[in-house]
């Protein structure tokens, strides 16, 4: 209900859902415990796609009334000991975050921006420069750039493998799809 009054949602209790052919989801579900304290603030929220039952995290804004959001979609907020009581809210999806915490939309935007900017990374660290130069002059690497790249990627592979996998997917999408690149360049 729009006014936020609790109702018992029989379809959620019995696990039924609309099976319309070709239906697109514009309805999401979350637990009241996941809601932020204030409405219309940007937050990360765990939600379920009501149509596909896929659970994911997304950067969102939520509100009790649809006109408080730019692109509102229905959000059923469940509560109660068996989550059988629900309230109707609205959600605006800003960015989806995958299970590993990787925001692929952000990664795509950064990859797109990188195509037109310098790829030089400046650490401004005397200590790092000395250590990298030592590695080069002792014959372990051919250049400080090579040493830094290899060490950074080894560290990322060990501590952030999901980020590297997501980036590899994004980079492959850009390289394999000239149409997508052309369309994104127009945005």
OpenMM code with the backbone's topology and positions (N, CA, C; nanometers):
from openmm import Vec3, app, unit

residues = "UNK UNK UNK UNK UNK UNK UNK UNK UNK UNK UNK UNK UNK UNK UNK UNK UNK UNK UNK UNK UNK UNK UNK UNK UNK UNK UNK UNK UNK UNK UNK UNK UNK UNK UNK UNK UNK UNK UNK UNK UNK UNK UNK UNK UNK UNK UNK UNK UNK UNK UNK UNK UNK UNK UNK UNK UNK UNK UNK UNK UNK UNK UNK UNK UNK UNK UNK UNK UNK UNK UNK UNK UNK UNK UNK UNK UNK UNK UNK UNK UNK UNK UNK UNK UNK UNK UNK UNK UNK UNK UNK UNK UNK UNK UNK UNK UNK UNK UNK UNK UNK UNK UNK UNK UNK UNK UNK UNK UNK UNK UNK UNK UNK UNK UNK UNK UNK UNK UNK UNK UNK UNK UNK UNK UNK UNK UNK UNK UNK UNK UNK UNK UNK UNK UNK UNK UNK UNK UNK UNK UNK UNK UNK UNK UNK UNK UNK UNK UNK UNK UNK UNK UNK UNK UNK UNK UNK UNK UNK UNK UNK UNK UNK UNK UNK UNK UNK UNK UNK UNK UNK UNK UNK UNK UNK UNK UNK UNK UNK UNK UNK UNK UNK UNK UNK UNK UNK".split()
positions = [
    Vec3(0.0840, -0.1176, 0.0000),
    Vec3(0.0000, 0.0000, 0.0000),
    Vec3(0.0884, 0.1237, 0.0000),
    Vec3(0.0427, 0.2276, -0.0656),
    Vec3(0.1217, 0.3497, -0.0780),
    Vec3(0.1433, 0.4208, 0.0531),
    Vec3(0.0477, 0.4141, 0.1424),
    Vec3(0.0597, 0.4880, 0.2669),
    Vec3(0.1516, 0.4205, 0.3670),
    Vec3(0.2099, 0.3087, 0.3320),
    Vec3(0.3050, 0.2406, 0.4183),
    Vec3(0.2399, 0.1478, 0.5192),
    Vec3(0.1050, 0.1317, 0.5132),
    Vec3(0.0389, 0.0410, 0.6058),
    Vec3(0.0802, -0.1017, 0.5769),
    Vec3(0.1062, -0.1807, 0.6803),
    Vec3(0.1451, -0.3203, 0.6591),
    Vec3(0.0312, -0.4005, 0.5972),
    Vec3(0.0669, -0.4904, 0.5077),
    Vec3(-0.0290, -0.5840, 0.4498),
    Vec3(0.0384, -0.7197, 0.4437),
    Vec3(-0.0415, -0.8224, 0.4474),
    Vec3(0.0142, -0.9555, 0.4323),
    Vec3(0.0180, -0.9866, 0.2841),
    Vec3(0.1344, -1.0200, 0.2328),
    Vec3(0.1526, -1.0478, 0.0909),
    Vec3(0.1474, -1.1984, 0.0705),
    Vec3(0.0332, -1.2478, 0.0238),
    Vec3(0.0138, -1.3910, 0.0067),
    Vec3(0.1106, -1.4500, -0.0950),
    Vec3(0.1444, -1.3763, -0.2021),
    Vec3(0.2338, -1.4317, -0.3033),
    Vec3(0.3724, -1.4557, -0.2468),
    Vec3(0.4166, -1.3696, -0.1549),
    Vec3(0.5483, -1.3908, -0.0957),
    Vec3(0.5437, -1.5066, 0.0043),
    Vec3(0.4334, -1.5199, 0.0768),
    Vec3(0.4218, -1.6271, 0.1750),
    Vec3(0.4254, -1.7637, 0.1073),
    Vec3(0.3610, -1.7752, -0.0074),
    Vec3(0.3525, -1.9037, -0.0756),
    Vec3(0.4543, -1.9192, -0.1873),
    Vec3(0.5377, -1.8180, -0.2081),
    Vec3(0.6439, -1.8281, -0.3070),
    Vec3(0.5964, -1.8206, -0.4508),
    Vec3(0.4763, -1.7677, -0.4755),
    Vec3(0.4282, -1.7549, -0.6129),
    Vec3(0.4705, -1.6202, -0.6677),
    Vec3(0.4737, -1.6117, -0.8001),
    Vec3(0.5039, -1.4839, -0.8624),
    Vec3(0.4429, -1.4804, -1.0010),
    Vec3(0.4335, -1.3619, -1.0541),
    Vec3(0.3763, -1.3420, -1.1868),
    Vec3(0.4638, -1.4097, -1.2907),
    Vec3(0.4063, -1.4928, -1.3733),
    Vec3(0.4813, -1.5647, -1.4756),
    Vec3(0.4479, -1.5134, -1.6157),
    Vec3(0.4084, -1.3861, -1.6278),
    Vec3(0.3734, -1.3314, -1.7588),
    Vec3(0.4890, -1.3487, -1.8554),
    Vec3(0.4559, -1.3860, -1.9768),
    Vec3(0.5577, -1.4046, -2.0793),
    Vec3(0.6156, -1.2687, -2.1158),
    Vec3(0.7499, -1.2599, -2.1137),
    Vec3(0.8171, -1.1373, -2.1520),
    Vec3(0.8112, -1.0276, -2.0475),
    Vec3(0.7672, -1.0583, -1.9269),
    Vec3(0.7572, -0.9553, -1.8242),
    Vec3(0.8949, -0.9031, -1.7879),
    Vec3(0.9038, -0.7727, -1.7727),
    Vec3(1.0293, -0.7134, -1.7289),
    Vec3(1.0138, -0.6684, -1.5853),
    Vec3(1.1198, -0.6801, -1.5101),
    Vec3(1.1117, -0.6491, -1.3692),
    Vec3(1.1277, -0.5002, -1.3452),
    Vec3(1.0315, -0.4441, -1.2774),
    Vec3(1.0429, -0.3082, -1.2285),
    Vec3(0.9986, -0.3085, -1.0826),
    Vec3(1.0215, -0.4222, -1.0203),
    Vec3(0.9776, -0.4436, -0.8823),
    Vec3(1.0877, -0.5152, -0.8063),
    Vec3(1.1211, -0.4606, -0.6918),
    Vec3(1.2282, -0.5163, -0.6101),
    Vec3(1.1785, -0.5380, -0.4687),
    Vec3(1.2522, -0.6207, -0.3944),
    Vec3(1.2148, -0.6553, -0.2583),
    Vec3(1.3382, -0.6388, -0.1697),
    Vec3(1.3161, -0.5893, -0.0482),
    Vec3(1.4237, -0.5851, 0.0505),
    Vec3(1.3632, -0.6036, 0.1881),
    Vec3(1.4475, -0.6331, 0.2835),
    Vec3(1.4042, -0.6474, 0.4216),
    Vec3(1.4139, -0.5118, 0.4910),
    Vec3(1.3226, -0.4878, 0.5805),
    Vec3(1.3220, -0.3603, 0.6536),
    Vec3(1.4548, -0.3350, 0.7252),
    Vec3(1.5208, -0.4422, 0.7678),
    Vec3(1.6479, -0.4275, 0.8391),
    Vec3(1.7577, -0.3677, 0.7518),
    Vec3(1.7438, -0.3733, 0.6191),
    Vec3(1.8447, -0.3183, 0.5282),
    Vec3(1.8244, -0.1701, 0.4985),
    Vec3(1.7086, -0.1139, 0.5367),
    Vec3(1.6783, 0.0243, 0.5023),
    Vec3(1.7666, 0.1233, 0.5776),
    Vec3(1.8027, 0.2344, 0.5117),
    Vec3(1.8778, 0.3391, 0.5805),
    Vec3(1.7851, 0.4149, 0.6757),
    Vec3(1.8428, 0.4930, 0.7651),
    Vec3(1.7626, 0.5685, 0.8612),
    Vec3(1.6808, 0.6787, 0.7951),
    Vec3(1.7364, 0.7395, 0.6900),
    Vec3(1.6674, 0.8511, 0.6251),
    Vec3(1.6313, 0.8171, 0.4817),
    Vec3(1.5167, 0.8674, 0.4381),
    Vec3(1.4738, 0.8495, 0.2989),
    Vec3(1.5537, 0.9403, 0.2063),
    Vec3(1.5567, 0.9038, 0.0790),
    Vec3(1.6157, 0.9833, -0.0297),
    Vec3(1.7657, 1.0069, -0.0166),
    Vec3(1.8315, 0.9406, 0.0767),
    Vec3(1.9766, 0.9500, 0.0834),
    Vec3(2.0347, 0.8366, 0.0005),
    Vec3(2.1511, 0.8613, -0.0563),
    Vec3(2.2180, 0.7585, -0.1345),
    Vec3(2.2744, 0.6548, -0.0382),
    Vec3(2.2504, 0.5267, -0.0678),
    Vec3(2.2977, 0.4199, 0.0190),
    Vec3(2.3191, 0.2936, -0.0628),
    Vec3(2.3890, 0.1985, -0.0049),
    Vec3(2.4021, 0.0663, -0.0657),
    Vec3(2.2999, -0.0236, 0.0013),
    Vec3(2.2221, -0.0936, -0.0802),
    Vec3(2.1113, -0.1726, -0.0290),
    Vec3(2.1111, -0.3098, -0.0931),
    Vec3(2.0899, -0.4137, -0.0126),
    Vec3(2.0735, -0.5482, -0.0667),
    Vec3(1.9278, -0.5626, -0.1076),
    Vec3(1.9045, -0.5947, -0.2355),
    Vec3(1.7685, -0.6084, -0.2857),
    Vec3(1.7557, -0.7358, -0.3692),
    Vec3(1.6318, -0.7778, -0.3875),
    Vec3(1.6002, -0.8945, -0.4686),
    Vec3(1.5126, -0.8498, -0.5847),
    Vec3(1.5457, -0.8937, -0.7039),
    Vec3(1.4612, -0.8688, -0.8198),
    Vec3(1.3382, -0.9579, -0.8027),
    Vec3(1.2212, -0.8982, -0.7938),
    Vec3(1.0987, -0.9748, -0.7674),
    Vec3(1.0681, -1.0741, -0.8788),
    Vec3(1.1093, -1.0435, -1.0003),
    Vec3(1.0799, -1.1314, -1.1138),
    Vec3(1.1757, -1.2500, -1.1207),
    Vec3(1.3056, -1.2224, -1.1127),
    Vec3(1.4048, -1.3283, -1.1306),
    Vec3(1.4513, -1.3902, -0.9998),
    Vec3(1.4228, -1.3231, -0.8885),
    Vec3(1.4665, -1.3652, -0.7541),
    Vec3(1.6180, -1.3512, -0.7334),
    Vec3(1.6844, -1.2781, -0.8228),
    Vec3(1.8282, -1.2550, -0.8105),
    Vec3(1.8525, -1.1548, -0.6983),
    Vec3(1.9421, -1.1902, -0.6060),
    Vec3(1.9771, -1.1026, -0.4939),
    Vec3(2.1068, -1.0307, -0.5292),
    Vec3(2.1096, -0.8993, -0.5089),
    Vec3(2.2297, -0.8225, -0.5396),
    Vec3(2.2324, -0.6959, -0.4548),
    Vec3(2.3470, -0.6296, -0.4528),
    Vec3(2.3601, -0.5015, -0.3866),
    Vec3(2.3644, -0.3930, -0.4921),
    Vec3(2.3098, -0.2781, -0.4575),
    Vec3(2.3105, -0.1657, -0.5509),
    Vec3(2.3177, -0.0357, -0.4719),
    Vec3(2.3760, 0.0644, -0.5366),
    Vec3(2.3689, 0.1999, -0.4831),
    Vec3(2.2326, 0.2519, -0.5225),
    Vec3(2.1542, 0.2979, -0.4254),
    Vec3(2.0153, 0.3356, -0.4501),
    Vec3(1.9765, 0.4598, -0.3694),
    Vec3(1.8597, 0.5119, -0.4037),
    Vec3(1.7867, 0.6063, -0.3189),
    Vec3(1.6484, 0.5445, -0.3003),
    Vec3(1.5916, 0.5570, -0.1819),
    Vec3(1.4574, 0.5036, -0.1583),
    Vec3(1.3677, 0.6140, -0.1046),
    Vec3(1.2370, 0.5985, -0.1283),
    Vec3(1.1387, 0.6952, -0.0793),
    Vec3(1.0039, 0.6266, -0.0664),
    Vec3(0.9173, 0.6878, 0.0133),
    Vec3(0.7814, 0.6342, 0.0293),
    Vec3(0.6908, 0.6743, -0.0868),
    Vec3(0.7239, 0.7835, -0.1545),
    Vec3(0.6423, 0.8323, -0.2667),
    Vec3(0.7263, 0.8361, -0.3940),
    Vec3(0.6713, 0.7955, -0.5075),
    Vec3(0.7488, 0.7887, -0.6315),
    Vec3(0.7970, 0.9245, -0.6821),
    Vec3(0.7222, 1.0306, -0.6557),
    Vec3(0.7617, 1.1612, -0.7082),
    Vec3(0.8836, 1.2206, -0.6379),
    Vec3(0.9327, 1.1542, -0.5351),
    Vec3(1.0539, 1.2001, -0.4661),
    Vec3(1.1808, 1.1485, -0.5352),
    Vec3(1.1650, 1.0613, -0.6359),
    Vec3(1.2783, 1.0011, -0.7063),
    Vec3(1.2718, 1.0319, -0.8548),
    Vec3(1.3859, 1.0295, -0.9212),
    Vec3(1.3929, 1.0572, -1.0642),
    Vec3(1.3389, 0.9421, -1.1474),
    Vec3(1.3787, 0.8190, -1.1132),
    Vec3(1.3371, 0.7003, -1.1887),
    Vec3(1.2860, 0.5944, -1.0893),
    Vec3(1.1667, 0.6158, -1.0320),
    Vec3(1.1186, 0.5250, -0.9275),
    Vec3(1.0738, 0.3889, -0.9805),
    Vec3(1.1044, 0.2862, -0.9023),
    Vec3(1.0551, 0.1516, -0.9293),
    Vec3(1.0006, 0.0979, -0.7978),
    Vec3(0.9038, 0.0081, -0.8068),
    Vec3(0.8406, -0.0427, -0.6848),
    Vec3(0.9401, -0.1198, -0.5988),
    Vec3(0.9302, -0.0984, -0.4683),
    Vec3(1.0133, -0.1694, -0.3716),
    Vec3(0.9224, -0.2197, -0.2609),
    Vec3(0.9126, -0.3513, -0.2489),
    Vec3(0.8372, -0.4100, -0.1400),
    Vec3(0.9330, -0.4295, -0.0238),
    Vec3(0.8998, -0.3694, 0.0908),
    Vec3(0.9822, -0.3807, 0.2104),
    Vec3(0.9119, -0.4803, 0.3022),
    Vec3(0.9780, -0.5932, 0.3265),
    Vec3(0.9177, -0.6974, 0.4089),
    Vec3(0.9688, -0.6878, 0.5512),
    Vec3(0.8809, -0.7243, 0.6435),
    Vec3(0.9147, -0.7195, 0.7851),
    Vec3(0.8367, -0.8284, 0.8580),
    Vec3(0.8623, -0.8404, 0.9841),
    Vec3(0.7926, -0.9402, 1.0636),
    Vec3(0.8776, -1.0638, 1.0818),
    Vec3(0.8399, -1.1495, 1.1755),
    Vec3(0.9213, -1.2667, 1.2068),
    Vec3(0.9413, -1.3617, 1.0888),
    Vec3(0.8465, -1.3680, 0.9988),
    Vec3(0.8594, -1.4548, 0.8811),
    Vec3(0.8591, -1.3728, 0.7516),
    Vec3(0.8806, -1.2431, 0.7672),
    Vec3(0.8815, -1.1493, 0.6546),
    Vec3(0.7571, -1.1637, 0.5681),
    Vec3(0.6406, -1.1739, 0.6325),
    Vec3(0.5152, -1.1880, 0.5593),
    Vec3(0.4358, -1.0575, 0.5587),
    Vec3(0.4825, -0.9579, 0.6315),
    Vec3(0.4180, -0.8273, 0.6318),
    Vec3(0.4994, -0.7378, 0.5401),
    Vec3(0.4324, -0.6617, 0.4552),
    Vec3(0.5078, -0.5778, 0.3616),
    Vec3(0.4519, -0.4367, 0.3542),
    Vec3(0.5398, -0.3458, 0.3131),
    Vec3(0.5046, -0.2064, 0.2890),
    Vec3(0.5561, -0.1724, 0.1503),
    Vec3(0.4825, -0.0902, 0.0782),
    Vec3(0.5265, -0.0491, -0.0549),
    Vec3(0.6046, 0.0811, -0.0459),
    Vec3(0.7261, 0.0785, -0.0971),
    Vec3(0.8124, 0.1951, -0.1080),
    Vec3(0.8520, 0.2061, -0.2546),
    Vec3(0.9475, 0.2950, -0.2815),
    Vec3(1.0000, 0.3111, -0.4172),
    Vec3(1.1514, 0.3199, -0.4101),
    Vec3(1.2154, 0.2693, -0.5139),
    Vec3(1.3611, 0.2664, -0.5185),
    Vec3(1.4074, 0.3228, -0.6523),
    Vec3(1.5184, 0.3929, -0.6501),
    Vec3(1.5849, 0.4396, -0.7717),
    Vec3(1.7225, 0.3756, -0.7733),
    Vec3(1.7464, 0.2881, -0.8716),
    Vec3(1.8752, 0.2202, -0.8824),
    Vec3(1.9766, 0.3152, -0.9450),
    Vec3(2.0907, 0.3340, -0.8776),
    Vec3(2.1954, 0.4211, -0.9293),
    Vec3(2.3065, 0.3392, -0.9941),
    Vec3(2.3590, 0.2412, -0.9235),
    Vec3(2.4639, 0.1519, -0.9738),
    Vec3(2.4473, 0.0170, -0.9077),
    Vec3(2.4663, -0.0884, -0.9852),
    Vec3(2.4635, -0.2229, -0.9281),
    Vec3(2.6032, -0.2620, -0.8850),
    Vec3(2.6123, -0.3301, -0.7733),
    Vec3(2.7393, -0.3776, -0.7199),
    Vec3(2.7331, -0.5289, -0.7193),
    Vec3(2.8340, -0.5954, -0.7770),
    Vec3(2.8266, -0.7410, -0.7856),
    Vec3(2.8586, -0.8060, -0.6509),
    Vec3(2.8483, -0.9362, -0.6455),
    Vec3(2.8643, -1.0100, -0.5203),
    Vec3(3.0003, -0.9878, -0.4555),
    Vec3(3.1020, -0.9581, -0.5333),
    Vec3(3.2357, -0.9357, -0.4776),
    Vec3(3.2558, -0.7895, -0.4366),
    Vec3(3.1515, -0.7077, -0.4508),
    Vec3(3.1625, -0.5676, -0.4139),
    Vec3(3.2173, -0.4807, -0.5254),
    Vec3(3.2208, -0.5313, -0.6474),
    Vec3(3.2748, -0.4570, -0.7607),
    Vec3(3.1612, -0.3837, -0.8322),
    Vec3(3.1752, -0.2535, -0.8461),
    Vec3(3.0780, -0.1719, -0.9162),
    Vec3(3.1208, -0.1685, -1.0630),
    Vec3(3.0609, -0.2554, -1.1449),
    Vec3(3.1028, -0.2673, -1.2848),
    Vec3(3.0687, -0.1435, -1.3660),
    Vec3(2.9633, -0.0706, -1.3292),
    Vec3(2.9320, 0.0541, -1.3996),
    Vec3(3.0443, 0.1553, -1.3797),
    Vec3(3.0937, 0.1658, -1.2578),
    Vec3(3.2061, 0.2553, -1.2294),
    Vec3(3.3296, 0.2101, -1.3055),
    Vec3(3.3559, 0.0817, -1.3066),
    Vec3(3.4719, 0.0275, -1.3773),
    Vec3(3.4620, 0.0560, -1.5275),
    Vec3(3.3430, 0.0403, -1.5849),
    Vec3(3.3231, 0.0711, -1.7272),
    Vec3(3.3466, 0.2192, -1.7559),
    Vec3(3.2952, 0.3057, -1.6671),
    Vec3(3.3139, 0.4499, -1.6857),
    Vec3(3.4617, 0.4859, -1.6806),
    Vec3(3.5341, 0.4285, -1.5847),
    Vec3(3.6770, 0.4569, -1.5729),
    Vec3(3.7538, 0.4054, -1.6941),
    Vec3(3.7174, 0.2881, -1.7439),
    Vec3(3.7838, 0.2331, -1.8630),
    Vec3(3.7566, 0.3211, -1.9842),
    Vec3(3.6341, 0.3692, -1.9954),
    Vec3(3.5980, 0.4568, -2.1074),
    Vec3(3.6756, 0.5883, -2.0980),
    Vec3(3.6846, 0.6461, -1.9775),
    Vec3(3.7588, 0.7710, -1.9582),
    Vec3(3.9077, 0.7525, -1.9845),
    Vec3(3.9606, 0.6357, -1.9514),
    Vec3(4.1039, 0.6107, -1.9673),
    Vec3(4.1465, 0.6132, -2.1137),
    Vec3(4.0538, 0.5860, -2.2022),
    Vec3(4.0872, 0.5869, -2.3450),
    Vec3(4.1309, 0.7242, -2.3940),
    Vec3(4.0927, 0.8299, -2.3224),
    Vec3(4.1246, 0.9658, -2.3674),
    Vec3(4.2135, 1.0425, -2.2697),
    Vec3(4.2664, 0.9750, -2.1678),
    Vec3(4.3529, 1.0435, -2.0708),
    Vec3(4.4883, 0.9743, -2.0628),
    Vec3(4.5802, 1.0388, -1.9966),
    Vec3(4.7149, 0.9852, -1.9799),
    Vec3(4.7112, 0.8586, -1.8948),
    Vec3(4.7980, 0.7643, -1.9259),
    Vec3(4.8043, 0.6419, -1.8462),
    Vec3(4.9211, 0.6450, -1.7480),
    Vec3(4.9759, 0.7631, -1.7225),
    Vec3(5.0879, 0.7769, -1.6294),
    Vec3(5.0340, 0.7858, -1.4873),
    Vec3(5.0900, 0.7032, -1.3996),
    Vec3(5.0546, 0.7052, -1.2580),
    Vec3(5.1765, 0.7581, -1.1836),
    Vec3(5.1592, 0.8619, -1.1053),
    Vec3(5.2693, 0.9224, -1.0322),
    Vec3(5.2513, 0.8943, -0.8838),
    Vec3(5.3452, 0.8226, -0.8242),
    Vec3(5.3341, 0.7878, -0.6827),
    Vec3(5.3909, 0.8953, -0.5912),
    Vec3(5.4808, 0.9804, -0.6418),
    Vec3(5.5449, 1.0858, -0.5623),
    Vec3(5.6000, 1.0313, -0.4320),
    Vec3(5.6807, 0.9282, -0.4448),
    Vec3(5.7389, 0.8649, -0.3267),
    Vec3(5.8874, 0.8414, -0.3498),
    Vec3(5.9703, 0.9115, -0.2720),
    Vec3(6.1150, 0.8912, -0.2814),
    Vec3(6.1509, 0.7477, -0.2449),
    Vec3(6.0881, 0.6945, -0.1415),
    Vec3(6.1187, 0.5593, -0.0953),
    Vec3(6.0874, 0.4556, -0.2038),
    Vec3(5.9709, 0.4687, -0.2652),
    Vec3(5.9338, 0.3745, -0.3698),
    Vec3(6.0280, 0.3860, -0.4888),
    Vec3(6.0659, 0.5061, -0.5237),
    Vec3(6.1587, 0.5273, -0.6356),
    Vec3(6.2927, 0.4595, -0.6076),
    Vec3(6.3432, 0.4725, -0.4856),
    Vec3(6.4706, 0.4092, -0.4497),
    Vec3(6.4593, 0.2578, -0.4589),
    Vec3(6.3530, 0.2007, -0.4034),
    Vec3(6.3360, 0.0552, -0.4032),
    Vec3(6.3191, 0.0025, -0.5450),
    Vec3(6.2381, 0.0696, -0.6265),
    Vec3(6.2185, 0.0260, -0.7648),
    Vec3(6.3472, 0.0384, -0.8461),
    Vec3(6.4215, 0.1453, -0.8246),
    Vec3(6.5487, 0.1633, -0.8946),
    Vec3(6.6468, 0.0544, -0.8531),
    Vec3(6.6465, 0.0182, -0.7265),
    Vec3(6.7317, -0.0916, -0.6796),
    Vec3(6.6978, -0.2206, -0.7548),
    Vec3(6.5670, -0.2504, -0.7677),
    Vec3(6.5249, -0.3718, -0.8374),
    Vec3(6.5717, -0.3724, -0.9827),
    Vec3(6.5731, -0.2564, -1.0451),
    Vec3(6.6193, -0.2455, -1.1840),
    Vec3(6.7711, -0.2620, -1.1903),
    Vec3(6.8420, -0.1882, -1.1071),
    Vec3(6.9879, -0.1910, -1.1134),
    Vec3(7.0481, -0.3226, -1.0651),
    Vec3(6.9711, -0.3988, -0.9872),
    Vec3(7.0189, -0.5298, -0.9440),
    Vec3(6.9805, -0.6389, -1.0447),
    Vec3(6.9168, -0.5983, -1.1572),
    Vec3(6.8878, -0.6917, -1.2655),
    Vec3(6.7582, -0.7692, -1.2520),
    Vec3(6.6750, -0.7364, -1.1548),
    Vec3(6.5499, -0.8101, -1.1375),
    Vec3(6.4414, -0.7654, -1.2363),
    Vec3(6.4487, -0.6406, -1.2795),
    Vec3(6.3539, -0.5852, -1.3769),
    Vec3(6.4308, -0.4983, -1.4744),
    Vec3(6.3712, -0.4741, -1.5900),
    Vec3(6.4384, -0.3926, -1.6917),
    Vec3(6.4123, -0.2436, -1.6739),
    Vec3(6.3011, -0.2083, -1.6072),
    Vec3(6.2703, -0.0668, -1.5852),
    Vec3(6.1868, -0.0518, -1.4581),
    Vec3(6.1849, 0.0693, -1.4044),
    Vec3(6.1032, 0.0938, -1.2853),
    Vec3(5.9550, 0.0772, -1.3197),
    Vec3(5.9181, 0.1164, -1.4409),
    Vec3(5.7781, 0.1003, -1.4826),
    Vec3(5.7390, -0.0475, -1.4863),
    Vec3(5.8271, -0.1307, -1.5415),
    Vec3(5.7987, -0.2743, -1.5468),
    Vec3(5.7882, -0.3318, -1.4054),
    Vec3(5.8813, -0.2925, -1.3180),
    Vec3(5.8800, -0.3418, -1.1799),
    Vec3(5.7493, -0.3026, -1.1102),
    Vec3(5.7116, -0.1761, -1.1245),
    Vec3(5.5905, -0.1287, -1.0593),
    Vec3(5.4664, -0.1994, -1.1142),
    Vec3(5.4582, -0.2129, -1.2470),
    Vec3(5.3432, -0.2828, -1.3072),
    Vec3(5.3341, -0.4256, -1.2568),
    Vec3(5.4451, -0.4987, -1.2630),
    Vec3(5.4424, -0.6396, -1.2245),
    Vec3(5.4088, -0.6562, -1.0764),
    Vec3(5.4711, -0.5758, -0.9912),
    Vec3(5.4441, -0.5857, -0.8480),
    Vec3(5.3004, -0.5459, -0.8145),
    Vec3(5.2508, -0.4422, -0.8794),
    Vec3(5.1133, -0.3986, -0.8536),
    Vec3(5.0127, -0.5053, -0.8972),
    Vec3(5.0336, -0.5616, -1.0171),
    Vec3(4.9402, -0.6652, -1.0628),
    Vec3(4.9492, -0.7917, -0.9787),
    Vec3(5.0684, -0.8279, -0.9318),
    Vec3(5.0807, -0.9432, -0.8414),
    Vec3(5.0027, -0.9182, -0.7132),
    Vec3(5.0145, -0.7983, -0.6592),
    Vec3(4.9436, -0.7616, -0.5358),
    Vec3(4.7919, -0.7625, -0.5591),
    Vec3(4.7492, -0.7051, -0.6702),
    Vec3(4.6060, -0.7049, -0.7012),
    Vec3(4.5531, -0.8462, -0.7225),
    Vec3(4.6294, -0.9300, -0.7909),
    Vec3(4.5868, -1.0682, -0.8149),
    Vec3(4.5707, -1.1442, -0.6842),
    Vec3(4.6576, -1.1143, -0.5895),
    Vec3(4.6509, -1.1839, -0.4610),
    Vec3(4.5394, -1.1303, -0.3723),
    Vec3(4.5215, -0.9983, -0.3691),
    Vec3(4.4282, -0.9382, -0.2742),
    Vec3(4.2959, -0.8919, -0.3339),
    Vec3(4.2903, -0.8697, -0.4642),
    Vec3(4.1676, -0.8226, -0.5293),
    Vec3(4.1419, -0.8958, -0.6608),
    Vec3(4.1379, -1.0276, -0.6589),
    Vec3(4.1193, -1.1006, -0.7848),
    Vec3(3.9862, -1.0694, -0.8531),
    Vec3(3.8814, -1.0437, -0.7767),
    Vec3(3.7507, -1.0136, -0.8366),
    Vec3(3.7561, -0.8840, -0.9165),
    Vec3(3.8319, -0.7864, -0.8682),
    Vec3(3.8465, -0.6609, -0.9407),
    Vec3(3.9164, -0.6843, -1.0739),
    Vec3(4.0237, -0.7625, -1.0729),
    Vec3(4.0953, -0.7908, -1.1982),
    Vec3(4.0079, -0.8696, -1.2957),
    Vec3(3.9302, -0.9643, -1.2450),
    Vec3(3.8410, -1.0415, -1.3316),
    Vec3(3.7333, -0.9523, -1.3927),
    Vec3(3.6751, -0.8649, -1.3107),
    Vec3(3.5721, -0.7736, -1.3613),
    Vec3(3.6321, -0.6780, -1.4644),
    Vec3(3.7514, -0.6272, -1.4365),
    Vec3(3.8159, -0.5365, -1.5313),
    Vec3(3.8482, -0.6089, -1.6621),
    Vec3(3.8935, -0.7330, -1.6531),
    Vec3(3.9230, -0.8100, -1.7735),
    Vec3(3.7968, -0.8253, -1.8586),
    Vec3(3.6838, -0.8501, -1.7941),
    Vec3(3.5565, -0.8612, -1.8654),
    Vec3(3.5197, -0.7294, -1.9314),
    Vec3(3.5325, -0.6199, -1.8564),
    Vec3(3.4998, -0.4879, -1.9103),
    Vec3(3.5919, -0.4541, -2.0268),
    Vec3(3.7203, -0.4761, -2.0098),
    Vec3(3.8178, -0.4458, -2.1152),
    Vec3(3.7896, -0.5298, -2.2400),
    Vec3(3.7565, -0.6566, -2.2206),
    Vec3(3.7242, -0.7451, -2.3327),
    Vec3(3.5993, -0.6962, -2.4051),
    Vec3(3.4996, -0.6491, -2.3293),
    Vec3(3.3780, -0.5947, -2.3902),
    Vec3(3.4134, -0.4768, -2.4811),
    Vec3(3.4985, -0.3870, -2.4323),
    Vec3(3.5361, -0.2694, -2.5107),
    Vec3(3.6134, -0.3091, -2.6357),
    Vec3(3.7074, -0.4010, -2.6206),
    Vec3(3.7908, -0.4405, -2.7340),
    Vec3(3.7116, -0.5193, -2.8380),
    Vec3(3.6162, -0.5991, -2.7943),
    Vec3(3.5434, -0.6884, -2.8843),
    Vec3(3.4233, -0.6229, -2.9508),
    Vec3(3.3823, -0.5076, -2.9034),
    Vec3(3.2590, -0.4500, -2.9538),
    Vec3(3.2780, -0.3048, -2.9967),
    Vec3(3.3201, -0.2838, -3.1222),
    Vec3(3.3413, -0.1472, -3.1690),
    Vec3(3.2124, -0.0646, -3.1696),
    Vec3(3.0974, -0.1301, -3.1882),
    Vec3(2.9706, -0.0587, -3.1843),
    Vec3(2.9464, -0.0030, -3.0447),
    Vec3(2.9665, -0.0857, -2.9419),
    Vec3(2.9477, -0.0405, -2.8043),
    Vec3(3.0389, 0.0781, -2.7750),
    Vec3(3.1653, 0.0686, -2.8161),
    Vec3(3.2594, 0.1785, -2.7934),
    Vec3(3.2119, 0.3052, -2.8621),
    Vec3(3.1654, 0.2926, -2.9856),
    Vec3(3.1191, 0.4094, -3.0601),
    Vec3(2.9978, 0.4728, -2.9919),
    Vec3(2.9056, 0.3898, -2.9466),
    Vec3(2.7869, 0.4419, -2.8785),
    Vec3(2.8223, 0.5072, -2.7457),
    Vec3(2.9137, 0.4474, -2.6698),
    Vec3(2.9545, 0.5054, -2.5421),
    Vec3(3.0292, 0.6362, -2.5631),
    Vec3(3.1027, 0.6463, -2.6716),
    Vec3(3.1739, 0.7705, -2.7015),
    Vec3(3.0765, 0.8843, -2.7287),
    Vec3(2.9559, 0.8511, -2.7781),
    Vec3(2.8555, 0.9528, -2.8077),
    Vec3(2.7865, 1.0052, -2.6830),
    Vec3(2.7929, 0.9304, -2.5710),
    Vec3(2.7232, 0.9698, -2.4473),
    Vec3(2.7878, 1.0881, -2.3821),
] * unit.nanometer
topology = app.Topology()
chain = topology.addChain("A")
for resn in residues:
    res = topology.addResidue(resn, chain)
    for name in ("N", "CA", "C"):
        topology.addAtom(name, app.Element.getBySymbol(name[0]), res)
